[in-house]
Amino acid sequence: YAAFLVNSILFLLIGLQIDIPLMLKDIELIGFGILAVMVSRAIVIYGLCTFLSSKSRPIPTVWRHLLFWGGLRGALVMALALSLPLDFANRQQIINLTFGVVLFTLLVPGLTMNPLVKILGMKTKQADLTEFQENKSLLLAHKSELTELERLQKENRITASSYEAIK
C-alpha cells in the first residue's frame, strides 16, 4: 500500500509538471523512444531467455511473450528525468520523451495484459480455480480440526483410542 501511495503521489506531481501541448511537439521523438524501448526489450527478453533456459528448467515461449509485453516503465524513470538540473541541455525534451514512453507502457501494454494472458492460454480456468479454492478450504479446515483434536487429547478430554479413531 505504501508503494502504491508513493507512486500515486509521484504521478500526481509528475502530471503537474508535464505540459501536454509542449509534449505533443516531441511526438516523433516519443515514437522513436517507444520503438527503441520495445526493440531493446525484445532483444533482452528473447536473447537472455535463450541463454537462461535449459532442458531441466525451460522458460516457455508464452512466458517470454508476457515478459516482453509486461515490462512496464514507471515512477523511477520519471523521477530521474525530473531530477535533472534546470539548466541541463534538452531537459524538457528528455522529460517529454520519458513521460511519453512511460505513458505508452502504462496504457498500452498495461491495459492489454489481461487479454494477452487469455490469448496465450495462461489464464487459469474458473472451474480449476474454484476446485483449488474448495480443496484449500477443506485442507485448512482439516488442519484446524486436527489441531483441536490434539488439544483435546493432551488435556485428557478424550481417550487415546477415541483420538486415534477420529484422527
C-alpha positions as CSV (number, residue, x, y, z in Angstrom):
1,Y,0.0,0.0,0.0
2,A,2.8,2.4,0.8
3,A,4.4,1.8,-2.6
4,F,1.1,2.4,-4.3
5,L,0.5,5.6,-2.3
6,V,4.0,6.9,-3.1
7,N,3.6,6.0,-6.8
8,S,0.2,7.7,-6.9
9,I,1.6,10.9,-5.3
10,L,4.6,10.8,-7.6
11,F,2.5,10.5,-10.7
12,L,0.2,13.3,-9.5
13,L,3.3,15.5,-9.1
14,I,4.6,14.5,-12.5
15,G,1.2,15.3,-14.0
16,L,1.5,18.8,-12.6
17,Q,5.0,19.2,-14.3
18,I,4.1,18.0,-17.8
19,D,2.9,20.4,-20.4
20,I,0.8,18.4,-22.8
21,P,0.9,20.8,-25.8
22,L,4.7,21.0,-25.4
23,M,4.9,17.3,-25.2
24,L,3.0,16.9,-28.5
25,K,5.7,18.9,-30.2
26,D,8.0,16.0,-29.4
27,I,5.6,13.3,-30.6
28,E,8.0,12.0,-33.2
29,L,10.8,11.7,-30.6
30,I,8.4,9.9,-28.3
31,G,7.5,7.4,-31.1
32,F,11.2,6.7,-31.7
33,G,11.6,6.3,-27.9
34,I,8.8,3.8,-27.7
35,L,10.2,1.9,-30.7
36,A,13.7,1.9,-29.1
37,V,12.3,0.6,-25.8
38,M,10.3,-2.2,-27.4
39,V,13.2,-3.3,-29.6
40,S,15.7,-3.3,-26.8
41,R,13.2,-5.1,-24.5
42,A,12.7,-7.8,-27.2
43,I,16.4,-8.2,-27.6
44,V,16.9,-8.5,-23.8
45,I,14.0,-10.8,-23.1
46,Y,14.2,-13.2,-26.0
47,G,18.0,-13.0,-26.1
48,L,18.6,-13.7,-22.4
49,C,15.9,-16.3,-22.2
50,T,17.6,-18.3,-24.9
51,F,20.7,-18.5,-22.7
52,L,19.0,-18.8,-19.3
53,S,16.5,-21.5,-20.4
54,S,17.7,-25.1,-20.1
55,K,16.2,-28.5,-20.7
56,S,15.6,-29.0,-17.0
57,R,14.3,-25.5,-16.4
58,P,12.9,-24.2,-19.6
59,I,11.4,-20.8,-20.0
60,P,8.2,-21.3,-22.1
61,T,7.7,-19.1,-25.2
62,V,4.4,-17.8,-23.8
63,W,6.2,-16.6,-20.7
64,R,8.8,-14.8,-22.9
65,H,6.0,-13.0,-24.7
66,L,4.4,-12.0,-21.4
67,L,7.8,-10.8,-20.1
68,F,8.3,-8.7,-23.2
69,W,4.9,-7.1,-23.2
70,G,4.7,-6.6,-19.5
71,G,7.9,-4.7,-18.8
72,L,6.4,-1.5,-17.7
73,R,8.3,1.7,-17.0
74,G,7.1,4.0,-14.3
75,A,7.8,6.2,-11.4
76,L,11.6,5.7,-11.0
77,V,12.3,6.7,-14.6
78,M,10.2,9.8,-14.3
79,A,11.7,10.8,-11.0
80,L,15.2,10.5,-12.6
81,A,14.2,12.6,-15.6
82,L,12.6,15.3,-13.4
83,S,15.7,15.4,-11.1
84,L,17.9,16.7,-14.0
85,P,19.2,20.2,-13.3
86,L,17.0,23.0,-14.7
87,D,19.9,24.2,-16.9
88,F,20.6,20.7,-18.3
89,A,20.7,20.7,-22.1
90,N,17.4,19.4,-23.7
91,R,15.9,18.8,-20.2
92,Q,12.3,19.4,-21.4
93,Q,12.7,17.0,-24.4
94,I,14.1,14.3,-22.1
95,I,11.1,14.8,-19.7
96,N,8.7,14.7,-22.6
97,L,10.3,11.6,-24.1
98,T,10.3,9.9,-20.7
99,F,6.8,10.7,-19.9
100,G,5.6,9.7,-23.4
101,V,7.3,6.3,-23.1
102,V,6.0,5.7,-19.6
103,L,2.5,6.7,-20.5
104,F,2.6,4.4,-23.5
105,T,3.9,1.4,-21.5
106,L,1.3,2.0,-18.7
107,L,-1.6,2.4,-21.1
108,V,-1.0,0.1,-24.0
109,P,0.8,-3.0,-22.5
110,G,-0.6,-2.3,-19.1
111,L,-4.2,-2.3,-20.2
112,T,-3.8,-5.2,-22.6
113,M,-2.1,-7.7,-20.3
114,N,-5.3,-9.5,-19.3
115,P,-6.4,-10.1,-22.9
116,L,-2.8,-11.2,-23.8
117,V,-2.8,-13.7,-20.9
118,K,-6.1,-15.1,-22.2
119,I,-4.8,-15.3,-25.8
120,L,-1.6,-17.1,-24.7
121,G,-3.8,-19.6,-22.8
122,M,-2.2,-18.7,-19.4
123,K,-5.4,-17.8,-17.7
124,T,-6.5,-20.3,-15.1
125,K,-9.9,-21.7,-15.9
126,Q,-12.5,-20.7,-13.5
127,A,-13.6,-24.3,-12.7
128,D,-10.0,-25.2,-11.8
129,L,-9.6,-22.2,-9.6
130,T,-12.9,-22.9,-7.9
131,E,-11.9,-26.5,-7.3
132,F,-8.5,-25.4,-6.0
133,Q,-10.1,-22.9,-3.6
134,E,-12.5,-25.6,-2.3
135,N,-9.7,-28.1,-1.7
136,K,-7.6,-25.4,0.0
137,S,-10.5,-24.6,2.3
138,L,-11.0,-28.2,3.1
139,L,-7.3,-28.7,3.9
140,L,-7.3,-25.7,6.2
141,A,-10.5,-26.9,8.0
142,H,-9.0,-30.4,8.4
143,K,-5.7,-28.9,9.8
144,S,-7.8,-26.8,12.3
145,E,-9.8,-29.9,13.3
146,L,-6.6,-31.9,13.8
147,T,-5.1,-29.2,16.0
148,E,-8.3,-29.0,18.1
149,L,-8.3,-32.8,18.4
150,E,-4.7,-32.9,19.6
151,R,-5.5,-30.2,22.1
152,L,-8.4,-32.3,23.5
153,Q,-6.3,-35.4,23.7
154,K,-3.4,-33.5,25.6
155,E,-6.0,-32.1,28.1
156,N,-7.3,-35.7,28.6
157,R,-10.7,-34.7,27.5
158,I,-10.9,-37.7,25.1
159,T,-9.3,-41.1,25.3
160,A,-6.3,-42.1,23.2
161,S,-8.4,-44.7,21.4
162,S,-11.1,-42.1,20.6
163,Y,-8.3,-39.7,19.4
164,E,-6.9,-42.4,17.1
165,A,-10.3,-43.3,15.7
166,I,-11.3,-39.7,15.0
167,K,-7.8,-38.8,13.6
